[in-house]
Amino acid sequence: MSNNKPSGENQVEQLLIVEGSNDQHVVWALAKRHQLPQTFSVEIPEENNKRGGISLVLDRLRVELKRNKLKTLGIVIDADRNIDSQWQRIKDILVKSGYPIIPDHPQPEGWIQVLSDGVGRPKIGVWLMPNNQLPGILEDFVKALIPENDLLLAKAEAIIQEIEQEQLNRYSQVDHAKALIHTWLAWQKEPGQPMGQAITAKALQSDSAIAAKFVIWLNQLFNPIDQ
């Protein structure tokens, strides 16, 4: 069943679209740790038995931008290898949807735009993992939540480097960050805990600089003071 189409009268007015369940649970955990008001829904797009991924996020973005009752729309996606290319994909969709002033590059603090032209288009926000400035993925963001000078992180990095140098890794290089984070998580008090749960359990720091910046972006998008 697809949820890439608006359906019914009980749709949320404030929506954050993410690529997958790990993103969803990381957002939920950070929002809870920082006591954000529960004013928005965090959803993973689905279509034809497929769930998540950048293509479905962009498809859902196109659909939601046309929905009359939507007040606020945010998306969180991985920058992947080419952050400018990812940003341009989003920018092209927004320009076609009537958003007039979009920067050429992502903003370090996350991007938000409010239109006051009376047309009714939703307030829009975009965050590119990990930090709107560098290539990378969710796991690079999560790595920045590991406590400073953590000894197990150094061990995990050394082991990952060793197996890659010896070409023993069965994962592709693009998944390096995933391999590192999940190796580190496997060595915690509760081995193999998902990233969101590790934030809740305080194995990962919800008050790190990058987490604080992300939470500020969420709050400004969905809970602005003047709202």
C-alpha positions as a Markdown table, in Angstrom:
| # | Residue | x | y | z |
|---|---|---|---|---|
| 1 | Met | 0.0 | 0.0 | 0.0 |
| 2 | Ser | 1.3 | 3.4 | -0.9 |
| 3 | Asn | 1.5 | 6.4 | 1.4 |
| 4 | Asn | 2.9 | 8.6 | -1.3 |
| 5 | Lys | -0.6 | 10.0 | -1.9 |
| 6 | Pro | -2.6 | 12.2 | 0.4 |
| 7 | Ser | -5.6 | 10.3 | 1.8 |
| 8 | Gly | -8.4 | 11.1 | 4.1 |
| 9 | Glu | -9.4 | 14.1 | 6.3 |
| 10 | Asn | -7.2 | 13.2 | 9.3 |
| 11 | Gln | -3.8 | 14.0 | 7.7 |
| 12 | Val | -1.2 | 15.7 | 9.7 |
| 13 | Glu | -0.6 | 19.4 | 9.2 |
| 14 | Gln | 3.1 | 19.2 | 10.0 |
| 15 | Leu | 5.2 | 16.5 | 8.4 |
| 16 | Leu | 8.8 | 15.4 | 8.4 |
| 17 | Ile | 9.7 | 12.9 | 5.6 |
| 18 | Val | 12.8 | 10.7 | 6.2 |
| 19 | Glu | 14.6 | 8.0 | 4.2 |
| 20 | Gly | 14.3 | 5.0 | 6.6 |
| 21 | Ser | 13.5 | 3.6 | 10.0 |
| 22 | Asn | 16.9 | 4.4 | 11.5 |
| 23 | Asp | 16.4 | 8.1 | 10.5 |
| 24 | Gln | 12.9 | 8.0 | 12.0 |
| 25 | His | 14.0 | 6.6 | 15.3 |
| 26 | Val | 17.0 | 8.9 | 15.6 |
| 27 | Val | 14.7 | 11.9 | 15.1 |
| 28 | Trp | 12.2 | 10.5 | 17.6 |
| 29 | Ala | 14.9 | 9.9 | 20.2 |
| 30 | Leu | 16.4 | 13.4 | 19.8 |
| 31 | Ala | 13.0 | 15.0 | 19.9 |
| 32 | Lys | 12.2 | 13.1 | 23.1 |
| 33 | Arg | 15.5 | 13.8 | 24.8 |
| 34 | His | 15.1 | 17.5 | 24.1 |
| 35 | Gln | 11.4 | 17.5 | 25.1 |
| 36 | Leu | 10.2 | 18.9 | 21.8 |
| 37 | Pro | 6.4 | 19.3 | 21.5 |
| 38 | Gln | 4.8 | 16.5 | 19.6 |
| 39 | Thr | 3.5 | 18.8 | 16.9 |
| 40 | Phe | 4.7 | 16.9 | 13.8 |
| 41 | Ser | 4.7 | 13.4 | 12.3 |
| 42 | Val | 7.9 | 11.6 | 11.1 |
| 43 | Glu | 7.1 | 9.4 | 8.2 |
| 44 | Ile | 8.9 | 7.0 | 5.8 |
| 45 | Pro | 7.4 | 7.0 | 2.2 |
| 46 | Glu | 6.1 | 3.7 | 0.9 |
| 47 | Glu | 5.0 | 2.7 | -2.6 |
| 48 | Asn | 4.4 | -0.7 | -4.3 |
| 49 | Asn | 5.9 | -2.7 | -1.4 |
| 50 | Lys | 9.0 | -0.5 | -1.3 |
| 51 | Arg | 9.8 | 1.5 | 1.8 |
| 52 | Gly | 12.2 | 4.5 | 2.1 |
| 53 | Gly | 15.1 | 5.7 | 0.1 |
| 54 | Ile | 15.8 | 9.0 | -1.6 |
| 55 | Ser | 13.7 | 8.3 | -4.7 |
| 56 | Leu | 10.5 | 7.7 | -2.7 |
| 57 | Val | 11.3 | 10.7 | -0.5 |
| 58 | Leu | 11.5 | 13.0 | -3.5 |
| 59 | Asp | 8.3 | 11.5 | -4.9 |
| 60 | Arg | 6.5 | 12.1 | -1.6 |
| 61 | Leu | 7.9 | 15.6 | -1.5 |
| 62 | Arg | 6.3 | 16.3 | -4.9 |
| 63 | Val | 2.9 | 15.0 | -3.7 |
| 64 | Glu | 2.9 | 16.7 | -0.4 |
| 65 | Leu | 3.7 | 20.1 | -1.9 |
| 66 | Lys | 0.4 | 20.0 | -3.6 |
| 67 | Arg | -1.6 | 19.2 | -0.5 |
| 68 | Asn | -3.8 | 22.1 | 0.6 |
| 69 | Lys | -4.0 | 21.4 | 4.3 |
| 70 | Leu | -0.3 | 20.8 | 4.9 |
| 71 | Lys | 1.2 | 23.7 | 6.9 |
| 72 | Thr | 4.8 | 22.6 | 7.4 |
| 73 | Leu | 6.9 | 20.1 | 5.4 |
| 74 | Gly | 10.4 | 19.0 | 6.3 |
| 75 | Ile | 12.7 | 16.4 | 4.7 |
| 76 | Val | 15.8 | 14.8 | 6.0 |
| 77 | Ile | 18.0 | 12.9 | 3.5 |
| 78 | Asp | 21.6 | 11.8 | 3.2 |
| 79 | Ala | 24.0 | 14.0 | 1.3 |
| 80 | Asp | 25.6 | 10.8 | 0.1 |
| 81 | Arg | 28.7 | 11.3 | -2.1 |
| 82 | Asn | 27.7 | 14.6 | -3.8 |
| 83 | Ile | 25.9 | 17.0 | -1.5 |
| 84 | Asp | 25.5 | 19.6 | -4.3 |
| 85 | Ser | 23.8 | 17.1 | -6.5 |
| 86 | Gln | 21.4 | 16.1 | -3.8 |
| 87 | Trp | 20.6 | 19.7 | -3.0 |
| 88 | Gln | 20.0 | 20.4 | -6.7 |
| 89 | Arg | 17.5 | 17.6 | -6.9 |
| 90 | Ile | 15.5 | 19.1 | -4.1 |
| 91 | Lys | 15.9 | 22.7 | -5.4 |
| 92 | Asp | 14.5 | 21.7 | -8.8 |
| 93 | Ile | 11.4 | 20.2 | -7.3 |
| 94 | Leu | 10.8 | 23.3 | -5.1 |
| 95 | Val | 11.4 | 25.7 | -8.0 |
| 96 | Lys | 8.8 | 23.9 | -10.1 |
| 97 | Ser | 6.4 | 24.1 | -7.1 |
| 98 | Gly | 6.7 | 27.8 | -6.9 |
| 99 | Tyr | 9.3 | 28.4 | -4.2 |
| 100 | Pro | 11.2 | 31.5 | -5.5 |
| 101 | Ile | 14.3 | 32.1 | -3.4 |
| 102 | Ile | 16.3 | 29.0 | -2.8 |
| 103 | Pro | 20.1 | 29.2 | -2.1 |
| 104 | Asp | 22.6 | 27.6 | -4.4 |
| 105 | His | 24.0 | 25.5 | -1.6 |
| 106 | Pro | 22.7 | 24.0 | 1.6 |
| 107 | Gln | 22.8 | 26.2 | 4.7 |
| 108 | Pro | 25.0 | 25.0 | 7.6 |
| 109 | Glu | 22.2 | 25.4 | 10.1 |
| 110 | Gly | 19.6 | 23.7 | 7.9 |
| 111 | Trp | 17.3 | 25.5 | 5.5 |
| 112 | Ile | 13.8 | 26.8 | 6.1 |
| 113 | Gln | 11.6 | 29.0 | 3.9 |
| 114 | Val | 8.2 | 30.5 | 4.7 |
| 115 | Leu | 6.1 | 31.9 | 1.8 |
| 116 | Ser | 3.8 | 34.8 | 2.5 |
| 117 | Asp | 2.3 | 35.2 | -0.9 |
| 118 | Gly | -1.2 | 33.9 | 0.1 |
| 119 | Val | -1.0 | 30.9 | -2.2 |
| 120 | Gly | -1.0 | 28.4 | 0.6 |
| 121 | Arg | 2.2 | 26.5 | -0.1 |
| 122 | Pro | 3.6 | 24.9 | 3.1 |
| 123 | Lys | 6.5 | 26.2 | 5.0 |
| 124 | Ile | 9.5 | 24.0 | 3.9 |
| 125 | Gly | 12.6 | 22.8 | 5.6 |
| 126 | Val | 15.6 | 20.7 | 4.4 |
| 127 | Trp | 18.4 | 19.0 | 6.3 |
| 128 | Leu | 21.1 | 17.0 | 4.5 |
| 129 | Met | 22.9 | 14.4 | 6.6 |
| 130 | Pro | 25.2 | 14.7 | 8.2 |
| 131 | Asn | 25.6 | 18.4 | 8.6 |
| 132 | Asn | 24.5 | 20.2 | 5.5 |
| 133 | Gln | 28.1 | 20.8 | 4.5 |
| 134 | Leu | 29.8 | 17.5 | 3.9 |
| 135 | Pro | 29.1 | 14.4 | 1.9 |
| 136 | Gly | 27.9 | 11.5 | 4.1 |
| 137 | Ile | 24.9 | 9.7 | 5.6 |
| 138 | Leu | 23.0 | 9.3 | 8.8 |
| 139 | Glu | 25.7 | 7.2 | 10.4 |
| 140 | Asp | 28.2 | 10.1 | 10.0 |
| 141 | Phe | 25.8 | 12.2 | 11.9 |
| 142 | Val | 25.5 | 9.5 | 14.6 |
| 143 | Lys | 29.3 | 9.2 | 14.8 |
| 144 | Ala | 29.4 | 12.8 | 16.0 |
| 145 | Leu | 27.1 | 11.8 | 18.9 |
| 146 | Ile | 29.7 | 9.4 | 20.3 |
| 147 | Pro | 31.4 | 10.9 | 23.4 |
| 148 | Glu | 34.6 | 12.7 | 22.8 |
| 149 | Asn | 37.8 | 10.6 | 23.3 |
| 150 | Asp | 35.7 | 7.4 | 23.4 |
| 151 | Leu | 38.3 | 4.5 | 23.4 |
| 152 | Leu | 36.0 | 2.0 | 21.7 |
| 153 | Leu | 35.6 | 4.3 | 18.8 |
| 154 | Ala | 39.3 | 4.4 | 18.2 |
| 155 | Lys | 39.4 | 0.6 | 18.4 |
| 156 | Ala | 36.5 | 0.3 | 16.0 |
| 157 | Glu | 38.2 | 2.7 | 13.5 |
| 158 | Ala | 41.4 | 0.8 | 13.7 |
| 159 | Ile | 39.7 | -2.6 | 13.1 |
| 160 | Ile | 37.6 | -1.3 | 10.2 |
| 161 | Gln | 40.7 | 0.3 | 8.6 |
| 162 | Glu | 42.6 | -3.0 | 9.1 |
| 163 | Ile | 40.0 | -5.2 | 7.4 |
| 164 | Glu | 39.6 | -2.7 | 4.6 |
| 165 | Gln | 43.3 | -2.6 | 4.0 |
| 166 | Glu | 43.4 | -6.4 | 3.8 |
| 167 | Gln | 40.3 | -6.3 | 1.6 |
| 168 | Leu | 38.4 | -8.6 | 4.0 |
| 169 | Asn | 35.4 | -6.3 | 4.1 |
| 170 | Arg | 32.3 | -7.7 | 2.3 |
| 171 | Tyr | 30.6 | -4.3 | 2.3 |
| 172 | Ser | 31.3 | -1.6 | -0.3 |
| 173 | Gln | 33.3 | 1.5 | 0.6 |
| 174 | Val | 30.2 | 3.6 | 0.4 |
| 175 | Asp | 29.0 | 1.7 | 3.5 |
| 176 | His | 32.1 | 2.4 | 5.6 |
| 177 | Ala | 30.3 | 4.7 | 8.0 |
| 178 | Lys | 27.6 | 2.1 | 8.6 |
| 179 | Ala | 30.2 | -0.6 | 9.3 |
| 180 | Leu | 31.9 | 1.7 | 11.8 |
| 181 | Ile | 28.9 | 2.7 | 13.7 |
| 182 | His | 27.4 | -0.8 | 13.9 |
| 183 | Thr | 30.8 | -2.2 | 15.1 |
| 184 | Trp | 30.9 | 0.4 | 17.8 |
| 185 | Leu | 27.3 | -0.2 | 18.8 |
| 186 | Ala | 28.0 | -4.0 | 19.0 |
| 187 | Trp | 30.5 | -3.3 | 21.8 |
| 188 | Gln | 28.2 | -1.3 | 24.1 |
| 189 | Lys | 26.5 | -2.3 | 27.3 |
| 190 | Glu | 23.5 | -3.6 | 25.2 |
| 191 | Pro | 25.3 | -4.9 | 22.1 |
| 192 | Gly | 23.8 | -4.1 | 18.8 |
| 193 | Gln | 21.3 | -1.6 | 20.0 |
| 194 | Pro | 19.7 | 0.5 | 17.2 |
| 195 | Met | 20.9 | 4.1 | 16.9 |
| 196 | Gly | 17.7 | 5.6 | 18.2 |
| 197 | Gln | 17.7 | 3.4 | 21.3 |
| 198 | Ala | 21.3 | 4.1 | 21.9 |
| 199 | Ile | 20.4 | 7.8 | 22.1 |
| 200 | Thr | 17.6 | 7.0 | 24.6 |
| 201 | Ala | 20.0 | 4.9 | 26.6 |
| 202 | Lys | 22.6 | 7.8 | 26.6 |
| 203 | Ala | 25.3 | 5.7 | 24.9 |
| 204 | Leu | 25.1 | 8.4 | 22.3 |
| 205 | Gln | 25.1 | 12.1 | 23.3 |
| 206 | Ser | 21.9 | 13.9 | 22.5 |
| 207 | Asp | 23.6 | 17.2 | 23.6 |
| 208 | Ser | 26.5 | 17.1 | 21.1 |
| 209 | Ala | 27.0 | 20.2 | 18.9 |
| 210 | Ile | 25.6 | 18.6 | 15.8 |
| 211 | Ala | 22.6 | 17.2 | 17.7 |
| 212 | Ala | 21.9 | 20.6 | 19.2 |
| 213 | Lys | 22.0 | 22.2 | 15.8 |
| 214 | Phe | 19.6 | 19.6 | 14.3 |
| 215 | Val | 17.2 | 20.0 | 17.2 |
| 216 | Ile | 17.2 | 23.8 | 16.8 |
| 217 | Trp | 16.4 | 23.3 | 13.1 |
| 218 | Leu | 13.5 | 21.0 | 14.0 |
| 219 | Asn | 12.2 | 23.4 | 16.5 |
| 220 | Gln | 12.4 | 26.4 | 14.2 |
| 221 | Leu | 10.6 | 24.4 | 11.5 |
| 222 | Phe | 7.8 | 22.9 | 13.5 |
| 223 | Asn | 7.6 | 25.0 | 16.7 |
| 224 | Pro | 8.6 | 28.6 | 16.0 |
| 225 | Ile | 8.2 | 31.0 | 18.8 |
| 226 | Asp | 5.8 | 33.2 | 16.8 |
| 227 | Gln | 3.6 | 30.4 | 15.8 |
